[in-house]
Amino acid sequence: MPLELTDTDRRMLDGACGDGARLAMRIMVRWADACGAGELMDVTQAHIDGCGLLSQAGLEFAETLAGRGARVTIPTTLNMGPLDLQNWRDFGVPDDFAAMAVRQAEAYTRMGCIPTWTCAPYQGYLTPRFGQQIAWGESNAVAYANSVLGARTNMYGDYSDICAAVTGRVPRQGLHLAENRKGQILVRLLEFDPAALRDDAFWPAFGHLLGPLAGDRVPVIEGLPADATDDQLKALCAAAASSGAVALFHAVGVTPEAPTLAEAFQGGEPLETFDVRPADLAAAARDLSTAEDGTPIDALLVGCPHFSFAEFRSLADLVRDSGGVSRVPFIVITSTQSHALALRGGFLDALADFGVRITLDTCMFHTPMLSPEVKVVMTDSGKCAYYAPGELGVEVAFASLADCVRSAVEGRVTRRAEP
Protein backbone atom coordinates (compact mmCIF):
# COMPACT_ATOMS: atom_id res chain seq x y z
CA MET A 1 0.00 0.00 0.00
CA PRO A 2 1.24 3.54 -0.66
CA LEU A 3 2.67 5.31 2.38
CA GLU A 4 0.63 8.28 3.58
CA LEU A 5 2.71 11.08 5.07
CA THR A 6 1.58 14.04 7.16
CA ASP A 7 2.58 17.60 6.31
CA THR A 8 5.18 17.46 9.09
CA ASP A 9 6.57 14.21 7.71
CA ARG A 10 6.92 15.83 4.29
CA ARG A 11 8.60 18.88 5.75
CA MET A 12 11.23 16.67 7.34
CA LEU A 13 11.59 14.64 4.16
CA ASP A 14 12.03 17.81 2.09
CA GLY A 15 14.73 19.16 4.38
CA ALA A 16 12.73 21.99 5.94
CA CYS A 17 13.71 20.75 9.41
CA GLY A 18 17.39 20.37 8.60
CA ASP A 19 19.61 17.91 6.80
CA GLY A 20 19.91 15.59 9.82
CA ALA A 21 16.15 15.25 10.22
CA ARG A 22 15.87 14.71 6.46
CA LEU A 23 18.31 11.79 6.57
CA ALA A 24 16.48 10.24 9.54
CA MET A 25 13.08 10.60 7.87
CA ARG A 26 14.35 9.11 4.61
CA ILE A 27 15.38 6.02 6.58
CA MET A 28 11.99 5.85 8.34
CA VAL A 29 10.15 6.10 5.02
CA ARG A 30 12.26 3.38 3.41
CA TRP A 31 11.68 1.17 6.45
CA ALA A 32 7.91 1.75 6.35
CA ASP A 33 7.88 0.82 2.65
CA ALA A 34 9.87 -2.34 3.33
CA CYS A 35 7.52 -3.58 6.06
CA GLY A 36 4.34 -2.60 4.22
CA ALA A 37 3.12 0.01 6.71
CA GLY A 38 0.58 2.43 5.29
CA GLU A 39 1.48 5.31 7.60
CA LEU A 40 3.79 6.52 10.31
CA MET A 41 2.78 7.09 13.93
CA ASP A 42 4.02 9.15 16.85
CA VAL A 43 6.21 7.76 19.61
CA THR A 44 6.85 9.72 22.80
CA GLN A 45 10.10 8.21 24.06
CA ALA A 46 13.13 6.39 22.67
CA HIS A 47 15.99 4.24 23.96
CA ILE A 48 19.05 3.95 21.74
CA ASP A 49 20.84 0.63 21.32
CA GLY A 50 23.05 1.81 18.45
CA CYS A 51 25.36 3.65 20.86
CA GLY A 52 26.59 0.39 22.37
CA LEU A 53 28.48 -1.37 19.60
CA LEU A 54 31.70 0.34 18.55
CA SER A 55 32.50 0.04 14.86
CA GLN A 56 33.83 2.44 12.27
CA ALA A 57 30.49 2.39 10.45
CA GLY A 58 28.50 3.01 13.65
CA LEU A 59 30.75 5.87 14.68
CA GLU A 60 30.54 7.41 11.21
CA PHE A 61 26.74 7.14 11.16
CA ALA A 62 26.38 8.86 14.55
CA GLU A 63 28.84 11.60 13.70
CA THR A 64 27.20 12.15 10.30
CA LEU A 65 23.75 12.57 11.87
CA ALA A 66 25.09 14.87 14.57
CA GLY A 67 27.21 16.82 12.07
CA ARG A 68 24.14 17.42 9.90
CA GLY A 69 22.37 18.98 12.86
CA ALA A 70 20.10 16.10 13.84
CA ARG A 71 18.53 16.53 17.27
CA VAL A 72 16.15 14.21 19.10
CA THR A 73 12.57 15.46 19.33
CA ILE A 74 11.41 13.16 22.14
CA PRO A 75 13.00 12.17 25.48
CA THR A 76 15.73 9.71 24.52
CA THR A 77 17.89 7.56 26.79
CA LEU A 78 21.10 5.76 25.89
CA ASN A 79 21.86 2.06 26.20
CA MET A 80 25.10 0.87 27.73
CA GLY A 81 28.13 2.17 25.86
CA PRO A 82 31.29 0.44 24.65
CA LEU A 83 33.31 2.07 27.43
CA ASP A 84 33.21 2.73 31.16
CA LEU A 85 33.82 6.45 30.67
CA GLN A 86 35.06 6.87 34.24
CA ASN A 87 37.15 3.78 34.93
CA TRP A 88 38.23 2.34 31.57
CA ARG A 89 41.94 2.61 32.33
CA ASP A 90 41.49 0.36 35.39
CA PHE A 91 40.35 -2.44 33.08
CA GLY A 92 43.21 -2.09 30.61
CA VAL A 93 41.13 -0.81 27.70
CA PRO A 94 43.41 0.36 24.84
CA ASP A 95 43.69 4.11 24.30
CA ASP A 96 42.66 3.97 20.63
CA PHE A 97 39.49 2.02 21.46
CA ALA A 98 38.65 4.50 24.23
CA ALA A 99 39.19 7.49 21.95
CA MET A 100 36.73 6.14 19.37
CA ALA A 101 34.21 5.26 22.09
CA VAL A 102 34.37 8.78 23.52
CA ARG A 103 33.75 10.26 20.06
CA GLN A 104 30.71 8.02 19.62
CA ALA A 105 29.35 8.97 23.05
CA GLU A 106 29.80 12.65 22.26
CA ALA A 107 27.95 12.31 18.96
CA TYR A 108 24.87 10.88 20.68
CA THR A 109 24.86 13.37 23.53
CA ARG A 110 25.34 16.19 21.00
CA MET A 111 22.06 15.08 19.43
CA GLY A 112 20.34 15.62 22.78
CA CYS A 113 20.24 12.04 24.09
CA ILE A 114 20.23 11.60 27.87
CA PRO A 115 23.44 9.81 28.99
CA THR A 116 21.83 7.10 31.09
CA TRP A 117 24.20 4.46 29.61
CA THR A 118 22.25 1.42 30.76
CA CYS A 119 20.81 -1.72 29.16
CA ALA A 120 18.13 -1.72 31.90
CA PRO A 121 16.43 1.66 31.31
CA TYR A 122 13.28 0.44 33.04
CA GLN A 123 15.17 0.55 36.37
CA GLY A 124 15.41 4.31 36.52
CA TYR A 125 14.96 7.50 34.57
CA LEU A 126 11.91 7.86 32.29
CA THR A 127 10.40 4.43 32.90
CA PRO A 128 7.50 4.25 30.41
CA ARG A 129 3.89 3.79 31.47
CA PHE A 130 1.24 1.29 30.45
CA GLY A 131 0.04 1.82 26.87
CA GLN A 132 2.71 4.40 26.03
CA GLN A 133 3.97 4.20 22.43
CA ILE A 134 7.77 4.18 22.48
CA ALA A 135 10.72 3.24 20.27
CA TRP A 136 13.18 1.16 22.27
CA GLY A 137 16.24 -0.78 21.25
CA GLU A 138 18.07 -3.47 23.31
CA SER A 139 16.37 -6.86 23.29
CA ASN A 140 15.88 -7.33 27.04
CA ALA A 141 14.58 -3.78 27.41
CA VAL A 142 12.06 -4.26 24.59
CA ALA A 143 10.78 -7.48 26.16
CA TYR A 144 10.55 -5.83 29.58
CA ALA A 145 8.80 -2.69 28.29
CA ASN A 146 6.19 -4.69 26.41
CA SER A 147 5.69 -7.54 28.85
CA VAL A 148 6.22 -6.12 32.34
CA LEU A 149 5.30 -2.46 31.87
CA GLY A 150 2.71 -2.84 29.12
CA ALA A 151 4.25 -0.08 27.00
CA ARG A 152 4.25 -0.66 23.22
CA THR A 153 7.36 -0.98 21.11
CA ASN A 154 8.84 -3.03 18.34
CA MET A 155 12.50 -3.99 18.37
CA TYR A 156 14.30 -0.86 17.13
CA GLY A 157 17.77 -1.98 16.20
CA ASP A 158 20.84 -0.11 15.04
CA TYR A 159 20.27 2.54 13.69
CA SER A 160 16.55 2.87 13.27
CA ASP A 161 16.37 3.75 16.97
CA ILE A 162 18.11 7.13 16.65
CA CYS A 163 16.13 7.90 13.47
CA ALA A 164 12.92 7.30 15.43
CA ALA A 165 14.20 9.60 18.17
CA VAL A 166 15.04 12.37 15.71
CA THR A 167 11.75 12.20 13.81
CA GLY A 168 9.47 11.09 16.65
CA ARG A 169 7.84 8.81 14.06
CA VAL A 170 7.84 5.07 13.32
CA PRO A 171 5.91 2.76 10.98
CA ARG A 172 2.48 1.88 12.34
CA GLN A 173 2.82 -1.88 12.58
CA GLY A 174 3.86 -4.79 14.77
CA LEU A 175 3.55 -4.62 18.54
CA HIS A 176 2.41 -1.00 18.45
CA LEU A 177 -1.01 -2.39 17.46
CA ALA A 178 -3.31 -4.10 19.97
CA GLU A 179 -4.30 -6.90 17.59
CA ASN A 180 -0.67 -7.97 17.23
CA ARG A 181 -0.23 -8.25 20.99
CA LYS A 182 -2.69 -11.12 21.27
CA GLY A 183 -1.32 -14.28 22.87
CA GLN A 184 -0.60 -17.07 20.39
CA ILE A 185 0.73 -20.04 22.38
CA LEU A 186 0.13 -21.22 25.95
CA VAL A 187 3.02 -22.32 28.16
CA ARG A 188 1.93 -24.04 31.38
CA LEU A 189 4.23 -24.57 34.36
CA LEU A 190 3.29 -27.86 36.00
CA GLU A 191 4.44 -29.80 39.09
CA PHE A 192 6.77 -27.05 40.38
CA ASP A 193 7.27 -26.64 44.10
CA PRO A 194 6.47 -23.00 45.03
CA ALA A 195 9.98 -22.66 46.48
CA ALA A 196 11.50 -23.47 43.07
CA LEU A 197 9.59 -20.59 41.49
CA ARG A 198 10.99 -18.20 44.08
CA ASP A 199 14.56 -19.25 43.31
CA ASP A 200 16.30 -16.56 41.27
CA ALA A 201 18.05 -19.22 39.15
CA PHE A 202 14.64 -20.39 37.88
CA TRP A 203 13.96 -17.23 35.88
CA PRO A 204 16.93 -17.13 33.47
CA ALA A 205 16.69 -20.92 32.97
CA PHE A 206 12.99 -20.65 32.16
CA GLY A 207 13.68 -17.72 29.83
CA HIS A 208 16.30 -19.79 28.03
CA LEU A 209 13.70 -22.53 27.54
CA LEU A 210 10.95 -20.09 26.52
CA GLY A 211 12.90 -18.37 23.74
CA PRO A 212 13.09 -21.24 21.22
CA LEU A 213 9.72 -22.59 22.34
CA ALA A 214 7.99 -19.34 21.39
CA GLY A 215 10.07 -18.38 18.36
CA ASP A 216 8.50 -15.18 17.03
CA ARG A 217 5.09 -15.94 18.56
CA VAL A 218 3.58 -14.23 21.62
CA PRO A 219 3.61 -16.72 24.52
CA VAL A 220 1.15 -16.69 27.39
CA ILE A 221 2.59 -18.19 30.58
CA GLU A 222 0.40 -19.83 33.19
CA GLY A 223 1.83 -20.65 36.60
CA LEU A 224 4.31 -17.88 37.41
CA PRO A 225 3.98 -16.49 40.96
CA ALA A 226 2.05 -13.24 41.26
CA ASP A 227 4.73 -11.76 43.54
CA ALA A 228 7.56 -12.09 41.00
CA THR A 229 10.16 -9.36 41.54
CA ASP A 230 11.33 -6.83 38.99
CA ASP A 231 14.75 -8.51 38.82
CA GLN A 232 13.26 -11.96 38.31
CA LEU A 233 11.18 -10.67 35.41
CA LYS A 234 14.26 -8.85 34.08
CA ALA A 235 16.18 -12.14 34.04
CA LEU A 236 13.31 -13.89 32.26
CA CYS A 237 13.07 -11.16 29.61
CA ALA A 238 16.81 -11.10 28.97
CA ALA A 239 17.16 -14.86 28.57
CA ALA A 240 14.04 -15.28 26.41
CA ALA A 241 15.07 -12.44 24.10
CA SER A 242 18.55 -13.97 23.74
CA SER A 243 17.72 -17.61 23.07
CA GLY A 244 14.69 -16.66 20.94
CA ALA A 245 12.94 -13.66 19.43
CA VAL A 246 10.63 -12.92 22.37
CA ALA A 247 9.69 -9.24 22.41
CA LEU A 248 6.43 -9.73 24.31
CA PHE A 249 5.03 -12.36 26.65
CA HIS A 250 1.96 -12.37 28.88
CA ALA A 251 2.19 -13.96 32.32
CA VAL A 252 -1.30 -14.62 33.68
CA GLY A 253 -1.94 -12.66 36.87
CA VAL A 254 1.48 -11.00 36.66
CA THR A 255 1.84 -8.76 33.60
CA PRO A 256 -0.50 -5.89 32.66
CA GLU A 257 -2.30 -7.35 29.64
CA ALA A 258 -2.89 -10.76 31.23
CA PRO A 259 -5.06 -10.41 34.34
CA THR A 260 -6.81 -13.53 33.07
CA LEU A 261 -6.07 -16.22 30.50
CA ALA A 262 -8.96 -15.05 28.35
CA GLU A 263 -7.73 -11.47 28.27
CA ALA A 264 -4.19 -12.56 27.38
CA PHE A 265 -5.60 -14.34 24.30
CA GLN A 266 -8.05 -11.49 23.61
CA GLY A 267 -10.91 -13.98 23.78
CA GLY A 268 -9.29 -16.44 21.38
CA GLU A 269 -7.66 -19.85 21.79
CA PRO A 270 -3.96 -20.82 21.79
CA LEU A 271 -2.49 -22.17 18.58
CA GLU A 272 -0.44 -24.64 20.64
CA THR A 273 -0.04 -25.57 24.29
CA PHE A 274 3.27 -26.56 25.87
CA ASP A 275 3.67 -28.07 29.34
CA VAL A 276 6.92 -27.32 31.20
CA ARG A 277 7.95 -29.50 34.15
CA PRO A 278 10.94 -29.40 36.53
CA ALA A 279 12.92 -31.83 34.38
CA ASP A 280 12.55 -29.47 31.40
CA LEU A 281 13.85 -26.58 33.46
CA ALA A 282 16.80 -28.61 34.72
CA ALA A 283 17.72 -29.42 31.12
CA ALA A 284 17.54 -25.73 30.18
CA ALA A 285 19.82 -24.82 33.08
CA ARG A 286 22.34 -27.46 32.01
CA ASP A 287 22.22 -26.16 28.46
CA LEU A 288 23.42 -22.76 29.69
CA SER A 289 26.71 -24.24 30.94
CA THR A 290 29.71 -25.62 29.08
CA ALA A 291 31.96 -25.86 32.16
CA GLU A 292 31.59 -28.79 34.56
CA ASP A 293 31.44 -28.64 38.36
CA GLY A 294 34.92 -28.39 39.82
CA THR A 295 36.37 -26.51 36.84
CA PRO A 296 38.74 -23.69 37.90
CA ILE A 297 37.23 -20.23 37.21
CA ASP A 298 39.10 -17.29 35.69
CA ALA A 299 36.41 -14.63 36.24
CA LEU A 300 32.93 -14.06 37.65
CA LEU A 301 30.62 -11.83 35.60
CA VAL A 302 27.30 -10.53 36.95
CA GLY A 303 25.13 -7.65 35.82
CA CYS A 304 23.78 -8.68 32.41
CA PRO A 305 21.43 -6.81 32.25
CA HIS A 306 22.87 -4.16 34.56
CA PHE A 307 22.89 -4.89 38.28
CA SER A 308 20.07 -3.19 40.21
CA PHE A 309 20.05 -1.72 43.70
CA ALA A 310 18.24 -4.83 44.99
CA GLU A 311 20.88 -7.08 43.43
CA PHE A 312 23.65 -5.07 45.08
CA ARG A 313 21.91 -5.57 48.42
CA SER A 314 21.61 -9.33 47.82
CA LEU A 315 25.24 -9.61 46.79
CA ALA A 316 26.41 -7.65 49.83
CA ASP A 317 24.48 -10.01 52.11
CA LEU A 318 25.94 -13.05 50.35
CA VAL A 319 29.56 -11.91 50.56
CA ARG A 320 29.19 -10.99 54.23
CA ASP A 321 27.76 -14.43 54.95
CA SER A 322 30.47 -16.19 52.93
CA GLY A 323 33.18 -15.40 55.47
CA GLY A 324 35.79 -15.39 52.71
CA VAL A 325 37.21 -13.44 49.81
CA SER A 326 37.12 -14.05 46.08
CA ARG A 327 40.05 -15.97 44.65
CA VAL A 328 39.27 -14.77 41.11
CA PRO A 329 38.25 -11.46 39.51
CA PHE A 330 34.60 -10.83 40.42
CA ILE A 331 33.17 -8.17 38.12
CA VAL A 332 29.83 -6.42 38.60
CA ILE A 333 28.51 -4.47 35.61
CA THR A 334 26.00 -1.77 36.45
CA SER A 335 24.76 1.72 35.67
CA THR A 336 25.99 4.88 37.34
CA GLN A 337 22.55 5.33 38.91
CA SER A 338 22.42 1.88 40.54
CA HIS A 339 26.02 2.28 41.66
CA ALA A 340 25.18 5.59 43.34
CA LEU A 341 22.26 3.98 45.16
CA ALA A 342 24.45 1.07 46.28
CA LEU A 343 26.98 3.58 47.61
CA ARG A 344 24.26 5.36 49.56
CA GLY A 345 22.96 2.01 50.78
CA GLY A 346 26.33 1.20 52.31
CA PHE A 347 26.94 -1.95 50.28
CA LEU A 348 30.18 -1.14 48.52
CA ASP A 349 32.64 -1.60 51.40
CA ALA A 350 31.59 -5.23 51.90
CA LEU A 351 31.88 -5.86 48.17
CA ALA A 352 35.32 -4.26 47.97
CA ASP A 353 36.52 -6.33 50.95
CA PHE A 354 35.37 -9.48 49.14
CA GLY A 355 37.27 -8.45 46.00
CA VAL A 356 34.44 -7.24 43.78
CA ARG A 357 35.35 -4.86 40.96
CA ILE A 358 32.63 -2.63 39.53
CA THR A 359 32.47 -1.30 35.99
CA LEU A 360 29.91 1.29 34.97
CA ASP A 361 27.67 1.88 31.97
CA THR A 362 29.11 -0.74 29.64
CA CYS A 363 28.94 -4.46 28.79
CA MET A 364 31.32 -7.39 28.87
CA PHE A 365 30.54 -8.10 25.22
CA HIS A 366 31.18 -4.61 23.89
CA THR A 367 34.28 -3.44 25.73
CA PRO A 368 37.62 -5.31 26.05
CA MET A 369 37.51 -5.62 29.85
CA LEU A 370 38.65 -9.25 30.14
CA SER A 371 42.25 -10.33 29.69
CA PRO A 372 43.04 -12.87 26.95
CA GLU A 373 44.00 -15.33 29.71
CA VAL A 374 40.37 -15.66 30.83
CA LYS A 375 39.12 -19.02 29.56
CA VAL A 376 36.34 -19.94 32.02
CA VAL A 377 33.73 -17.53 33.37
CA MET A 378 30.83 -18.02 35.75
CA THR A 379 27.62 -15.99 35.76
CA ASP A 380 24.08 -15.87 37.12
CA SER A 381 22.83 -14.35 33.86
CA GLY A 382 21.06 -16.43 31.24
CA LYS A 383 21.87 -13.80 28.62
CA CYS A 384 25.58 -13.77 29.49
CA ALA A 385 25.73 -17.56 29.60
CA TYR A 386 24.05 -17.80 26.18
CA TYR A 387 26.37 -15.33 24.43
CA ALA A 388 29.68 -15.75 26.27
CA PRO A 389 31.02 -18.83 24.43
CA GLY A 390 30.57 -17.17 21.03
CA GLU A 391 31.24 -13.54 21.95
CA LEU A 392 34.13 -14.04 24.38
CA GLY A 393 35.50 -17.42 23.29
CA VAL A 394 35.23 -18.85 26.81
CA GLU A 395 33.66 -21.74 28.63
CA VAL A 396 30.81 -20.69 30.88
CA ALA A 397 29.18 -21.95 34.08
CA PHE A 398 25.65 -20.77 34.86
CA ALA A 399 24.36 -20.79 38.44
CA SER A 400 22.59 -18.69 41.06
CA LEU A 401 24.19 -15.58 42.54
CA ALA A 402 24.73 -17.51 45.78
CA ASP A 403 26.60 -20.20 43.88
CA CYS A 404 28.67 -17.54 42.12
CA VAL A 405 29.79 -16.19 45.50
CA ARG A 406 30.49 -19.69 46.81
CA SER A 407 32.46 -20.52 43.68
CA ALA A 408 34.46 -17.29 43.88
CA VAL A 409 35.63 -18.25 47.37
CA GLU A 410 36.52 -21.78 46.20
CA GLY A 411 38.06 -20.61 42.92
CA ARG A 412 36.19 -23.33 41.03
CA VAL A 413 32.66 -24.08 39.84
CA THR A 414 30.67 -25.07 42.93
CA ARG A 415 26.94 -25.48 42.45
CA ARG A 416 24.13 -26.80 44.57
CA ALA A 417 21.30 -28.83 43.06
CA GLU A 418 19.92 -27.61 39.73
CA PRO A 419 16.91 -25.26 39.83
SVG drawing of the C-alpha trace seen along z (x, -y; Angstrom):
<svg xmlns="http://www.w3.org/2000/svg" viewBox="-13 -24 59 58">
<polyline fill="none" stroke="black" stroke-width="0.4" points="0.0,0.0 1.2,-3.5 2.7,-5.3 0.6,-8.3 2.7,-11.1 1.6,-14.0 2.6,-17.6 5.2,-17.5 6.6,-14.2 6.9,-15.8 8.6,-18.9 11.2,-16.7 11.6,-14.6 12.0,-17.8 14.7,-19.2 12.7,-22.0 13.7,-20.7 17.4,-20.4 19.6,-17.9 19.9,-15.6 16.1,-15.3 15.9,-14.7 18.3,-11.8 16.5,-10.2 13.1,-10.6 14.4,-9.1 15.4,-6.0 12.0,-5.9 10.1,-6.1 12.3,-3.4 11.7,-1.2 7.9,-1.7 7.9,-0.8 9.9,2.3 7.5,3.6 4.3,2.6 3.1,0.0 0.6,-2.4 1.5,-5.3 3.8,-6.5 2.8,-7.1 4.0,-9.2 6.2,-7.8 6.9,-9.7 10.1,-8.2 13.1,-6.4 16.0,-4.2 19.0,-3.9 20.8,-0.6 23.1,-1.8 25.4,-3.6 26.6,-0.4 28.5,1.4 31.7,-0.3 32.5,0.0 33.8,-2.4 30.5,-2.4 28.5,-3.0 30.8,-5.9 30.5,-7.4 26.7,-7.1 26.4,-8.9 28.8,-11.6 27.2,-12.1 23.8,-12.6 25.1,-14.9 27.2,-16.8 24.1,-17.4 22.4,-19.0 20.1,-16.1 18.5,-16.5 16.1,-14.2 12.6,-15.5 11.4,-13.2 13.0,-12.2 15.7,-9.7 17.9,-7.6 21.1,-5.8 21.9,-2.1 25.1,-0.9 28.1,-2.2 31.3,-0.4 33.3,-2.1 33.2,-2.7 33.8,-6.4 35.1,-6.9 37.2,-3.8 38.2,-2.3 41.9,-2.6 41.5,-0.4 40.4,2.4 43.2,2.1 41.1,0.8 43.4,-0.4 43.7,-4.1 42.7,-4.0 39.5,-2.0 38.7,-4.5 39.2,-7.5 36.7,-6.1 34.2,-5.3 34.4,-8.8 33.8,-10.3 30.7,-8.0 29.4,-9.0 29.8,-12.7 27.9,-12.3 24.9,-10.9 24.9,-13.4 25.3,-16.2 22.1,-15.1 20.3,-15.6 20.2,-12.0 20.2,-11.6 23.4,-9.8 21.8,-7.1 24.2,-4.5 22.3,-1.4 20.8,1.7 18.1,1.7 16.4,-1.7 13.3,-0.4 15.2,-0.6 15.4,-4.3 15.0,-7.5 11.9,-7.9 10.4,-4.4 7.5,-4.3 3.9,-3.8 1.2,-1.3 0.0,-1.8 2.7,-4.4 4.0,-4.2 7.8,-4.2 10.7,-3.2 13.2,-1.2 16.2,0.8 18.1,3.5 16.4,6.9 15.9,7.3 14.6,3.8 12.1,4.3 10.8,7.5 10.6,5.8 8.8,2.7 6.2,4.7 5.7,7.5 6.2,6.1 5.3,2.5 2.7,2.8 4.2,0.1 4.3,0.7 7.4,1.0 8.8,3.0 12.5,4.0 14.3,0.9 17.8,2.0 20.8,0.1 20.3,-2.5 16.6,-2.9 16.4,-3.7 18.1,-7.1 16.1,-7.9 12.9,-7.3 14.2,-9.6 15.0,-12.4 11.7,-12.2 9.5,-11.1 7.8,-8.8 7.8,-5.1 5.9,-2.8 2.5,-1.9 2.8,1.9 3.9,4.8 3.6,4.6 2.4,1.0 -1.0,2.4 -3.3,4.1 -4.3,6.9 -0.7,8.0 -0.2,8.3 -2.7,11.1 -1.3,14.3 -0.6,17.1 0.7,20.0 0.1,21.2 3.0,22.3 1.9,24.0 4.2,24.6 3.3,27.9 4.4,29.8 6.8,27.1 7.3,26.6 6.5,23.0 10.0,22.7 11.5,23.5 9.6,20.6 11.0,18.2 14.6,19.3 16.3,16.6 18.0,19.2 14.6,20.4 14.0,17.2 16.9,17.1 16.7,20.9 13.0,20.6 13.7,17.7 16.3,19.8 13.7,22.5 11.0,20.1 12.9,18.4 13.1,21.2 9.7,22.6 8.0,19.3 10.1,18.4 8.5,15.2 5.1,15.9 3.6,14.2 3.6,16.7 1.1,16.7 2.6,18.2 0.4,19.8 1.8,20.7 4.3,17.9 4.0,16.5 2.1,13.2 4.7,11.8 7.6,12.1 10.2,9.4 11.3,6.8 14.8,8.5 13.3,12.0 11.2,10.7 14.3,8.9 16.2,12.1 13.3,13.9 13.1,11.2 16.8,11.1 17.2,14.9 14.0,15.3 15.1,12.4 18.6,14.0 17.7,17.6 14.7,16.7 12.9,13.7 10.6,12.9 9.7,9.2 6.4,9.7 5.0,12.4 2.0,12.4 2.2,14.0 -1.3,14.6 -1.9,12.7 1.5,11.0 1.8,8.8 -0.5,5.9 -2.3,7.4 -2.9,10.8 -5.1,10.4 -6.8,13.5 -6.1,16.2 -9.0,15.1 -7.7,11.5 -4.2,12.6 -5.6,14.3 -8.0,11.5 -10.9,14.0 -9.3,16.4 -7.7,19.9 -4.0,20.8 -2.5,22.2 -0.4,24.6 0.0,25.6 3.3,26.6 3.7,28.1 6.9,27.3 7.9,29.5 10.9,29.4 12.9,31.8 12.6,29.5 13.8,26.6 16.8,28.6 17.7,29.4 17.5,25.7 19.8,24.8 22.3,27.5 22.2,26.2 23.4,22.8 26.7,24.2 29.7,25.6 32.0,25.9 31.6,28.8 31.4,28.6 34.9,28.4 36.4,26.5 38.7,23.7 37.2,20.2 39.1,17.3 36.4,14.6 32.9,14.1 30.6,11.8 27.3,10.5 25.1,7.7 23.8,8.7 21.4,6.8 22.9,4.2 22.9,4.9 20.1,3.2 20.0,1.7 18.2,4.8 20.9,7.1 23.6,5.1 21.9,5.6 21.6,9.3 25.2,9.6 26.4,7.6 24.5,10.0 25.9,13.0 29.6,11.9 29.2,11.0 27.8,14.4 30.5,16.2 33.2,15.4 35.8,15.4 37.2,13.4 37.1,14.0 40.1,16.0 39.3,14.8 38.3,11.5 34.6,10.8 33.2,8.2 29.8,6.4 28.5,4.5 26.0,1.8 24.8,-1.7 26.0,-4.9 22.5,-5.3 22.4,-1.9 26.0,-2.3 25.2,-5.6 22.3,-4.0 24.5,-1.1 27.0,-3.6 24.3,-5.4 23.0,-2.0 26.3,-1.2 26.9,2.0 30.2,1.1 32.6,1.6 31.6,5.2 31.9,5.9 35.3,4.3 36.5,6.3 35.4,9.5 37.3,8.5 34.4,7.2 35.3,4.9 32.6,2.6 32.5,1.3 29.9,-1.3 27.7,-1.9 29.1,0.7 28.9,4.5 31.3,7.4 30.5,8.1 31.2,4.6 34.3,3.4 37.6,5.3 37.5,5.6 38.7,9.2 42.3,10.3 43.0,12.9 44.0,15.3 40.4,15.7 39.1,19.0 36.3,19.9 33.7,17.5 30.8,18.0 27.6,16.0 24.1,15.9 22.8,14.3 21.1,16.4 21.9,13.8 25.6,13.8 25.7,17.6 24.0,17.8 26.4,15.3 29.7,15.8 31.0,18.8 30.6,17.2 31.2,13.5 34.1,14.0 35.5,17.4 35.2,18.8 33.7,21.7 30.8,20.7 29.2,22.0 25.7,20.8 24.4,20.8 22.6,18.7 24.2,15.6 24.7,17.5 26.6,20.2 28.7,17.5 29.8,16.2 30.5,19.7 32.5,20.5 34.5,17.3 35.6,18.3 36.5,21.8 38.1,20.6 36.2,23.3 32.7,24.1 30.7,25.1 26.9,25.5 24.1,26.8 21.3,28.8 19.9,27.6 16.9,25.3"/>
</svg>
